[in-house]
Amino acid sequence: MSGVAQLTVGDDEAEQRLDRWLKRRFPQVTQGMVERFCRKGELRVDGGRVKASTRVAPGQTIRVPPLPEALTNARDERRSAQAPAPDPALVADLKARIVFHDDDVLIIDKPAGLATQGGTAQRVHVDAALRGLRFGREEAPRLVHRLDRDTSGLLVLARSGAAATALTKAFRSRSVEKTYLAAVAGQPKPVAGTIRWGVVKAGGHGAEKMRPVHPDEIDVTDGAQHAVTEYRVVEMVGGRASAVLMRPLTGRTHQLRVHMAALGTPIVGDGKYGGRGQENLGDGWGASLGRGLSRKLHLHAVRLDFPHPRKAGHQVSVSAPLPDHMARTWEMLGWDVPAAFDPLD
């Protein structure tokens, strides 16, 4: 990149560290270069000086200084050789979880508990296994969005640079329709609607917990972001628990978890936002029911619909079966599993 660029953080790039955001966009950039850019004030977020560890948010403008051209083949090969080999067991598990595979797109059903990308003390993640998912290609597939570590379900990978560009554009333009399924404590009221509560960091710098902000207070709350979720209850049991389909129209950190908690119906297994299970299902029969539920987060990316990145007019529609812990909950509560895979409309 020969000149200064002003780039916008996309909705699917929420809550990444600035250094990781830049290196994912420009693989030729090293950590030392990022640190130097920040130290000299050449790399800025919304006009302000930043650190490499600064978290970026959708809609922010990143000033990127002139960058070197792509690495030479020899240097690429050295870096590839120095990278640790992917864990064979993780690669085998991810291969078994592929639900869609063609020349341009790879979609896996990510298990709950597996991070999409690495972080502090986080060595096992999807990103570390991508070299094992090349299927004869020279380049590894690329992540074009992410799921929280404890959220299971559909994760899209691009198998070429052109596909990555097209898919990233589709996610940013909201051409990708994402449907999630959750079990929540209680019954959302009304049983269908649109949640417009904003979200803002609840803690200090780098905090990974968010809090809801009333729609009337978003524009006057420092750091608050607009967030929109459509939802519909598809199953209930005595008002104690509900199965809810959700479609996020924005991509904020922990958006679905915060929005369900804002309705007073936190997602089962979500200790961060008040949904540990039995504590939220009431006394007597409800508490007895809760003790039988898994403590894992009951949030699953169940369906994706998006335009194919290369085949004009071709729509990709895929769904992922319930993970074991959610399937057991559905069976325990007598809920209809096939209904979980219907589109939200």
Solvent accessible surface area in square Angstrom, and as a share of the most:
residue,aa,sasa,rsa
1,M,53,0.24
2,S,109,0.70
3,G,34,0.32
4,V,76,0.44
5,A,20,0.15
6,Q,114,0.51
7,L,41,0.20
8,T,77,0.45
9,V,2,0.01
10,G,7,0.07
11,D,31,0.16
12,D,23,0.12
13,E,18,0.08
14,A,9,0.07
15,E,10,0.04
16,Q,20,0.09
17,R,62,0.23
18,L,0,0.00
19,D,5,0.02
20,R,77,0.28
21,W,2,0.01
22,L,0,0.00
23,K,60,0.26
24,R,90,0.33
25,R,66,0.24
26,F,34,0.14
27,P,88,0.55
28,Q,18,0.08
29,V,0,0.00
30,T,36,0.21
31,Q,66,0.29
32,G,45,0.43
33,M,24,0.11
34,V,0,0.00
35,E,75,0.34
36,R,99,0.36
37,F,13,0.05
38,C,12,0.07
39,R,161,0.59
40,K,120,0.51
41,G,8,0.07
42,E,53,0.24
43,L,0,0.00
44,R,70,0.26
45,V,13,0.07
46,D,93,0.48
47,G,57,0.54
48,G,31,0.30
49,R,144,0.53
50,V,24,0.14
51,K,151,0.64
52,A,6,0.05
53,S,38,0.25
54,T,27,0.16
55,R,61,0.22
56,V,0,0.00
57,A,17,0.13
58,P,15,0.09
59,G,56,0.54
60,Q,46,0.20
61,T,50,0.29
62,I,0,0.00
63,R,70,0.26
64,V,0,0.00
65,P,4,0.02
66,P,68,0.43
67,L,11,0.05
68,P,64,0.40
69,E,128,0.57
70,A,81,0.63
71,L,25,0.12
72,T,93,0.54
73,N,119,0.61
74,A,57,0.44
75,R,92,0.34
76,D,66,0.34
77,E,117,0.53
78,R,137,0.50
79,R,98,0.36
80,S,52,0.34
81,A,87,0.68
82,Q,142,0.63
83,A,42,0.32
84,P,117,0.74
85,A,85,0.66
86,P,28,0.18
87,D,73,0.38
88,P,105,0.66
89,A,71,0.55
90,L,19,0.10
91,V,16,0.09
92,A,61,0.47
93,D,57,0.30
94,L,0,0.00
95,K,89,0.38
96,A,87,0.67
97,R,77,0.28
98,I,43,0.22
99,V,57,0.33
100,F,48,0.20
101,H,81,0.36
102,D,31,0.16
103,D,85,0.44
104,D,10,0.05
105,V,0,0.00
106,L,0,0.00
107,I,0,0.00
108,I,0,0.00
109,D,17,0.09
110,K,0,0.00
111,P,25,0.15
112,A,26,0.20
113,G,47,0.45
114,L,15,0.08
115,A,10,0.07
116,T,4,0.02
117,Q,36,0.16
118,G,22,0.21
119,G,20,0.19
120,T,130,0.76
121,A,91,0.71
122,Q,47,0.21
123,R,182,0.66
124,V,88,0.50
125,H,25,0.11
126,V,0,0.00
127,D,42,0.22
128,A,45,0.35
129,A,0,0.00
130,L,11,0.05
131,R,71,0.26
132,G,20,0.20
133,L,0,0.00
134,R,90,0.33
135,F,83,0.35
136,G,84,0.81
137,R,77,0.28
138,E,169,0.76
139,E,71,0.32
140,A,26,0.20
141,P,5,0.03
142,R,101,0.37
143,L,18,0.09
144,V,8,0.05
145,H,15,0.07
146,R,81,0.30
147,L,8,0.04
148,D,42,0.22
149,R,124,0.45
150,D,51,0.26
151,T,3,0.02
152,S,2,0.01
153,G,0,0.00
154,L,1,0.01
155,L,0,0.00
156,V,0,0.00
157,L,0,0.00
158,A,0,0.00
159,R,15,0.06
160,S,27,0.18
161,G,25,0.24
162,A,83,0.64
163,A,4,0.03
164,A,11,0.09
165,T,97,0.56
166,A,35,0.27
167,L,1,0.00
168,T,28,0.16
169,K,142,0.60
170,A,10,0.08
171,F,11,0.04
172,R,90,0.33
173,S,68,0.44
174,R,139,0.51
175,S,52,0.33
176,V,11,0.06
177,E,61,0.28
178,K,38,0.16
179,T,1,0.01
180,Y,23,0.09
181,L,0,0.00
182,A,0,0.00
183,A,1,0.01
184,V,0,0.00
185,A,3,0.03
186,G,18,0.17
187,Q,51,0.23
188,P,0,0.00
189,K,154,0.65
190,P,94,0.59
191,V,68,0.39
192,A,47,0.36
193,G,31,0.29
194,T,60,0.35
195,I,6,0.03
196,R,140,0.51
197,W,74,0.26
198,G,0,0.00
199,V,0,0.00
200,V,12,0.07
201,K,60,0.26
202,A,51,0.40
203,G,46,0.44
204,G,58,0.56
205,H,142,0.64
206,G,26,0.25
207,A,23,0.18
208,E,63,0.28
209,K,90,0.38
210,M,6,0.03
211,R,112,0.41
212,P,48,0.30
213,V,3,0.02
214,H,73,0.33
215,P,51,0.32
216,D,121,0.63
217,E,91,0.41
218,I,7,0.03
219,D,122,0.63
220,V,125,0.72
221,T,30,0.18
222,D,140,0.73
223,G,58,0.56
224,A,21,0.16
225,Q,32,0.14
226,H,95,0.43
227,A,1,0.01
228,V,27,0.15
229,T,0,0.00
230,E,50,0.23
231,Y,9,0.03
232,R,75,0.27
233,V,19,0.11
234,V,34,0.20
235,E,37,0.17
236,M,95,0.42
237,V,28,0.16
238,G,75,0.72
239,G,36,0.35
240,R,85,0.31
241,A,2,0.01
242,S,0,0.00
243,A,0,0.00
244,V,0,0.00
245,L,0,0.00
246,M,0,0.00
247,R,21,0.08
248,P,16,0.10
249,L,61,0.30
250,T,12,0.07
251,G,22,0.21
252,R,39,0.14
253,T,11,0.06
254,H,20,0.09
255,Q,6,0.03
256,L,12,0.06
257,R,19,0.07
258,V,0,0.00
259,H,0,0.00
260,M,0,0.00
261,A,31,0.24
262,A,30,0.23
263,L,52,0.26
264,G,57,0.55
265,T,6,0.03
266,P,14,0.09
267,I,0,0.00
268,V,1,0.00
269,G,7,0.07
270,D,3,0.01
271,G,35,0.33
272,K,81,0.34
273,Y,22,0.08
274,G,41,0.39
275,G,0,0.00
276,R,106,0.39
277,G,1,0.01
278,Q,41,0.18
279,E,111,0.50
280,N,53,0.27
281,L,2,0.01
282,G,31,0.30
283,D,121,0.63
284,G,56,0.54
285,W,134,0.47
286,G,0,0.00
287,A,22,0.17
288,S,63,0.40
289,L,22,0.11
290,G,0,0.00
291,R,163,0.59
292,G,45,0.43
293,L,13,0.06
294,S,27,0.17
295,R,117,0.43
296,K,113,0.48
297,L,9,0.05
298,H,0,0.00
299,L,6,0.03
300,H,1,0.00
301,A,5,0.04
302,V,1,0.00
303,R,53,0.19
304,L,4,0.02
305,D,14,0.07
306,F,1,0.00
307,P,56,0.35
308,H,11,0.05
309,P,28,0.17
310,R,151,0.55
311,K,92,0.39
312,A,107,0.83
313,G,90,0.87
314,H,84,0.37
315,Q,97,0.43
316,V,4,0.02
317,S,63,0.41
318,V,17,0.10
319,S,50,0.33
320,A,1,0.00
321,P,86,0.54
322,L,17,0.09
323,P,26,0.17
324,D,107,0.55
325,H,6,0.03
326,M,0,0.00
327,A,39,0.30
328,R,138,0.50
329,T,2,0.01
330,W,1,0.00
331,E,143,0.64
332,M,91,0.41
333,L,21,0.10
334,G,66,0.63
335,W,17,0.06
336,D,69,0.36
337,V,57,0.32
338,P,95,0.59
339,A,25,0.19
340,A,1,0.01
341,F,47,0.20
342,D,72,0.37
343,P,54,0.34
344,L,14,0.07
345,D,146,0.76
